[in-house]
Amino acid sequence: MSPLLALLLFLGEPPTSLSPEAAEHNTRAMQYYDAGQYAPAVDEFYAAYKAMPDARRDREGRGLLLGSMRGTLLDLYDQTHEPAPLCRLQSLLKEHVDALTAAYPDDPEMLEIRSARARHEEVTRQLAAIGPTACEPPPPTPPIVTAAPVKPEPLAPTPSAASSTPLPPPNPDAIPPRHLKIAGGVTLGLGVVLLGVMTYGIAAEAHQRNGIAKIRDNCPDCPFSAAEYDELQDLRTHARTDRNLAIGTGIAAGVAVALGGMLLGMAHRAPARKRWSAGPWWSPASAGLTVRVQLGRTRW
């Protein structure tokens, strides 16, 4: 899949492989994720996963949701450095493997089962490096005995994390960090490709110049023949073309690399408050950068 198609999929509607109920949970989960609230995002992804219980019929949608839960739990682990997200990921992967194995008893080595099993082994090794008691609950706190114990009143049930955490207000002008990461990665990749084209242009020009020098060195004091003169003109034309190609793509590569680095840097900061976009353009003779900024309802 091309980077541009991946970008369009991230910006589009929920996948069609999800049921209507699962799609609603998935949309709420993405809102939590874009706001940096990874714990309630995992709860909503898991609610969408449980809304499609048939491992054979809902195989594609459950696989997509498992990938979303895995990525979010790893982000939560990077944020908290606590083993709890890894323990939950280990349990989810085992549940997924067991469901697929039961749904496809005649194909225990199918690709999805092997992939989920490999990821389960990976997170198990991570937990083993933390310690053998990483997923064990903490020891209970010893009770404090008082002289005149008072019977506590029954506590009200605690709402779940997904229902107690308010949804962030939608901001139509906000750019989610993951979109900036995708755009920055695509732009950096374009810059690398352009650097390769620039290198080719430099090498091709050097080759043409060597050909010109070779013709001149054959007989410095002799006049050129008609064939040598035509070949010399062709080499000079190709050399100028290759030089223009190297200059144009070199400028465009610098712009693309700078823009990609800027987008990746913005992805690690707070979401942008105004919509804007930028894109390089180039030709064999020139290059430039087009920037569009949207302020309110007016676009410049």
N, C-alpha and C positions, 0 to 999 in steps of 0.2 A: 504494500500500500504506500502511495506517495505521501510525502509530508503535507502537501496541500490538501489531499483528501482526508488525512487524519485531522487537520485543523478544521475542516468543514464539519466533520462528524462531532467534534467536541463542541462546536458552536450550534449544533442542530437540536432537534427534538429528542426525547428519550428513545432508545432503540425499540424497533417494532417487535423484537422478540420478547418483550416484557408484557405481562398482562396489564389491564388498566389499573388494577389496585397496586401492582408492583411498580408501575410507572409513576404513580403518585408518590409512593414512598421514595423512589429514586430521585424525583425532582426535589423533595424536601432534603434528602441527603446531600445533594449537590449544593443546595443553598447553605447548609451547615458547613460543608467542606470549603466553599469559597470564602466563608467568614472565618475560617481557621478553627472551627469547633469540631474537632475530629471525633470525639467520643459520641455525641449525638448523631453525627453523620454515620458512624458504624452501626448504631442502633437502627437507623432508618434503612440502611442497605440490608441489614439482616431481616428486617420486617418485610422488605420487598422479596428477599430470598425465600422466606417462609410462605409468602403468598403464592409461590409456584412450587408446590410440594412434589410434583411428579418428576422424578429424575430423568425419565426417558422422554416424556412429552416436552418438558421445559428445559431440556438439556442445554440449549444455547443460552437462554436467558440466565439460568443459574450459573453458568460458567462466567458470563460477563459480570454478574453481581459478586461472585467470589473474587474475581480480579480486583473489583472496586474495594471490597472489604480488605483484601490483603494490602493494597497500596495505602489505604487510609490507616490501617493498624500499624504499618511500618512508619508512616509519618508521625503517628501518635507516639510510637516508641522513641523516635528521634527527638520528639518534643519533650517527653517526660523522663526518658532513660529508666523507666520502670519496666520490669518483666511482664506485667499484667497484659499489655497488648500482644506480646509474643505468645503468652499462654492461650489467650483467646484465639489467636490465629492458628495455633496448633490444633485446638479443638475443632475449629471450623473446617480445616483441611481434612481432618479425620472423618468428620461427619460427611463431607462431600465425597470422599473416597468410598466410604461404606455405602452411601446411597447409590453411587454409580455401579459399584460391584454387585449390589443386589439387583439393580435394574438391567444389567448386562452380564448375566452369569456365564454366558458362552464366550465372552470376550474380555477376560480379566486384564489383558495387556493393551487395551485401547489407549489411544493417545491421551485423552483427558485424564484417565485414571493414572497413567504413568507420570503425567505432568504434575497432578495434584499430590501424588505420592512423593515425587522428588522435592516439591516445595515443603511438604510436611517434614521430610528428613532434614531439609536445610534449616527450618526454624527449630527443630529438635536439637540440632548441633549448636545453634545459638544459645538455646536455653541451657544446654549441658555446660557451655563455657561460663555461664553466669553462676551455676551451682546446682546441686541435686535437689535443693528445696526451693527452686525459683518459683514454682507454681503452687507450692503449699500455702494454705491460708495462714496468716499470722497467728501466733498463740493468743488465746483469749486473755483479756485483762483480768487479773484476780479481783473479785468483788471486795468492796470496802464495807466493812461491818461497822455500823454505828450503834450507839447506845440505845437509841429509840428509833428503830427503822420506821420509816413512813412508807405506807403502801403507795407506790406511784400510780398516777392516773394513766389509763390506757392512752397510748400515743396514736395520733391520727396516722393513717397509712401514708407512707412517703411516695410521692409520685415518681414515676420513672424519669430517668435523665432526659429521654427524648421529649416527654411532655412538659417537664419543669423548665427546660431551657427555652426562652422565647426565641422565635425565629427572627433573624435579623431583617430589618426593613429592606425591601428591594430598592436598589439604587440603579436606575437605568443608565447612569453615566459611569458606573464603576466598571473597571476592567479586571476580571478575576486573575489572580497570579498565574494560574496554570495556562491561561491563554497567552500571557506575556512570555512564559517559558517556551511554549510551542512556537510562537512567532520568532523569538530570539534564536531558538535552535535552528529553525528553517532558514533564517537570514544568515546565521553563521555558516550553515552548510552551503548556501549560495556563495558566500564569500570565499570559502575553500575551493569550490568549483572554479570560480573566476580566477583565483590565484593559480590554479592549474592551467587554465587557458593562457594567462599571462606568461607563465613559464614556457609553455609551448611556443608562444609568439616570439619570446626572446631567443629560444633555441633555433627556431626556424629562420629568424633574421640572421643569426650568426652563421647558419649553414649557407644562406644565400651570399653573405659577405665572403665566406671562404671560397665559394664558387667564382665570385668576381675576381678575388685575388689570384686564384689559380689561372684564370684566363689571362690576366695581365702579366703573370710571371712566366708564362710559356715563352714569350719572346718580347721583352720590354721595348725593344727598338723597332720591332716589326709592325707594319700596319695591320689592323684587324681585317680578317676576311668577312664576307657578308654573313656567313653562318655564325662566326664568333660574335660579330656585332649584334645580331638578332638575339643570340643567347645571353649576351651581356645586358641588353635592354630588359629582357625577361627577368633576369636575376635581380636587377635593380628595382623593377616594378614589384616583384614578390617581396623583396626586402623592405620596401616602404610599407607595403600592406601589412606584413608581419609586425613591423615596428608600431604602426598605428593600432593594431590589434592588442599588442602588449601594453601600450600606454592606456588605451581605453578600458581594457579589462582590469588593469592594475588600479586605476582610480576607482572603478566600480567595486572592486574587491575590498579596497580600503573602506569605502563608505558602508558596504554590507557588513564587514566585520565590526566596524565601530557601532553601527546601528544594532546589530545582534547583541553585542556586549552591553549596550545601554538597555535593551529590552530585558535581558537576563538580570541585570542589576536592579531594574525596576520591579521585577518579579519577587525579589526578596525584601522589598519595602512595602509600605501600606498601599492598598489598591488605589489606582489613579482616580481623581475626582472628576476629570473631564475626559471625554473621548478624544483620542487622536490616533493618527496612523501615519506611517512614513514608509517610503519605498524607494529604492534606488532605480535609476534608469541609466542606460549607457548605449553608446554606438561606437563604431570603430574610430570616430573622430572626437567624441566628447562624452561626458558623463555628468550625472547630477543626482539630486535627492529631492523627492516630492514629499512634503509634509502637509497633512490635513488635520485641522483642529476643529472640534465641534464645541461651541460655547452655547449652552441652552439649546435653542432650536435653530441657530444660525451656524452654518458651516463655512469656513474660510478656506 
